[in-house]
Amino acid sequence: MMKYLAILAALMFALPASAQDMSAFKTGPVFEGFGPHAPVEGMGQVPADTEFSIAFDVAKLAEEGKANRSFESAARFINMHVAAGVDPENIRIAVVVHGKASLDLMSDEAWSAKGNKGANPSSAMIREMLDHGVRFILCGQSGTANGMTQADLVPGVETALSAMTAHALLQQRGYTVNPF
């Protein structure tokens, strides 16, 4: 019992610090309104000529009524590295989507047609990220399993034969898979 009380006390003291720490997180400079990140003191700049080719693997469906958090992680990666001095032209991001997360790629029209209320909570973020050169690639196997066609997707989303195929092709082009 004492062990649990000690843990509870530690959590209570940690909560105000956590709330305070969150105030350091800001969006931008590329995506305003999503992709929050915090500066890291003493880190220095990431060399401006650094080049990133990163693939994000997303299979988890967004929480109901919210944008897909893993899509936002890709935006966070871009925001934090541009803020740290990396040239945005040197950042290439692909988001490979499979499983139930495929549903988060639906256009607002297809989203509504599936009986969901309002707009797809992820669609505006996807459109803005597409406009900044981020690739969204749907696993064709997952799309088929979820009854989706290319017409159901946010315009600009690509479809690959499979997520495995997309990752293999991206790796041949020098992309690494982000483990987060």
C-alpha positions in Angstrom: 0.0 0.0 0.0 2.8 2.4 0.8 4.3 1.7 -2.6 1.1 2.8 -4.3 0.8 5.9 -2.1 4.4 6.9 -3.0 3.6 6.5 -6.7 0.4 8.5 -6.4 2.3 11.3 -4.6 5.0 11.3 -7.3 2.4 11.6 -10.0 0.6 14.4 -8.2 3.8 16.4 -8.0 4.7 15.7 -11.6 1.4 16.9 -13.0 2.0 20.6 -12.6 5.5 20.2 -14.2 3.9 18.3 -17.1 1.3 21.0 -17.7 4.0 23.7 -17.5 6.3 21.7 -20.0 3.5 21.5 -22.5 3.5 25.3 -22.8 6.9 25.1 -24.5 5.3 23.2 -27.5 4.4 25.4 -30.5 3.3 24.7 -34.1 5.0 26.0 -37.2 7.1 27.2 -38.9 5.8 25.0 -41.8 2.4 23.8 -40.4 0.5 26.2 -38.2 -2.2 24.6 -36.0 -0.7 21.1 -35.9 2.7 19.4 -35.5 3.7 20.9 -32.2 7.3 20.7 -31.1 9.6 22.3 -28.5 13.0 23.8 -28.8 15.8 21.9 -27.0 18.2 24.0 -25.0 21.9 23.4 -25.6 21.3 21.3 -28.6 22.5 23.8 -31.2 21.3 23.8 -34.8 20.9 20.8 -37.0 23.2 21.5 -40.0 21.1 23.3 -42.7 22.4 20.9 -45.4 21.1 17.8 -43.5 18.8 15.7 -45.7 16.0 13.5 -44.5 14.0 10.9 -46.4 11.7 9.4 -43.9 8.8 7.0 -44.2 6.2 6.9 -41.4 4.2 3.6 -41.0 0.6 4.2 -39.8 -1.8 1.4 -39.0 -3.8 2.8 -36.0 -7.1 4.5 -36.7 -7.5 8.0 -35.2 -9.5 8.4 -32.0 -13.1 9.3 -32.7 -13.5 12.9 -33.6 -9.8 13.6 -33.8 -7.2 13.8 -36.5 -4.8 10.9 -36.8 -2.0 11.4 -34.3 0.5 9.5 -36.4 -0.1 11.8 -39.4 0.5 14.7 -37.1 3.8 13.1 -36.0 5.0 13.5 -39.6 4.1 17.2 -39.5 5.9 17.5 -36.1 9.0 16.0 -37.7 9.0 18.6 -40.4 8.2 21.6 -38.1 10.8 20.7 -35.5 13.6 20.2 -38.1 12.8 23.3 -40.1 12.7 25.3 -36.8 16.1 23.7 -36.0 17.6 25.0 -39.2 17.1 22.3 -41.8 16.1 23.5 -45.3 12.5 22.4 -45.9 13.6 21.3 -49.5 15.9 18.7 -47.8 13.0 17.0 -46.0 11.2 14.2 -47.9 8.4 12.5 -46.0 6.1 9.6 -47.0 3.3 8.4 -44.8 2.4 4.8 -45.6 -1.0 4.0 -44.3 -2.6 0.5 -43.8 -5.0 -1.3 -41.6 -7.9 0.6 -40.1 -5.9 3.9 -40.4 -6.8 3.7 -44.1 -10.2 5.1 -43.2 -8.5 8.3 -42.0 -7.5 9.0 -45.7 -11.1 9.3 -46.9 -12.3 12.5 -48.5 -15.0 14.4 -46.6 -17.6 13.2 -49.0 -16.6 9.5 -48.7 -16.4 10.0 -44.9 -20.0 11.3 -44.8 -21.2 8.6 -47.1 -19.9 6.0 -44.7 -22.3 7.4 -42.1 -19.8 9.6 -40.2 -20.8 13.0 -38.9 -19.2 16.1 -40.3 -15.9 16.3 -42.1 -13.1 13.7 -41.8 -11.0 15.1 -38.8 -7.8 14.2 -40.7 -8.6 15.5 -44.1 -7.7 19.2 -43.8 -4.3 18.2 -42.2 -3.7 15.7 -45.0 -4.5 18.3 -47.7 -2.1 20.9 -46.2 0.6 18.3 -45.8 0.1 17.2 -49.4 0.5 20.8 -50.5 3.9 20.8 -48.8 5.1 17.7 -50.6 4.3 15.1 -48.0 3.3 11.8 -49.7 0.4 9.8 -48.3 0.4 6.2 -49.7 -2.5 3.9 -49.0 -1.9 0.1 -48.8 -4.1 -1.2 -51.7 -4.7 -4.4 -49.8 -6.1 -2.4 -46.8 -8.1 -0.1 -49.0 -9.7 -3.1 -50.7 -10.3 -4.8 -47.3 -12.0 -1.6 -46.1 -14.1 -1.2 -49.3 -12.3 1.9 -50.5 -11.5 3.0 -54.0 -9.2 5.8 -55.2 -12.3 8.0 -55.6 -12.9 7.7 -51.8 -9.5 9.2 -50.9 -8.5 12.8 -50.2 -7.3 14.0 -53.7 -3.5 13.5 -53.9 -3.3 10.4 -51.8 -1.5 7.6 -53.7 -2.3 3.9 -53.7 0.4 1.2 -53.7 -0.1 -2.6 -54.2 0.5 -3.0 -50.5 2.2 -1.2 -47.6 5.0 -3.7 -47.9 5.5 -2.7 -51.5 5.4 1.0 -50.7 8.1 0.5 -47.9 10.3 -1.6 -50.2 10.2 1.0 -53.0 10.8 3.9 -50.6 13.8 2.1 -49.0 15.2 1.5 -52.5 15.0 5.3 -52.9 16.9 5.9 -49.7 14.0 6.4 -47.2 14.4 5.1 -43.7 11.4 4.0 -41.6 10.7 6.2 -38.6 10.1 3.9 -35.6 7.8 6.3 -33.8 
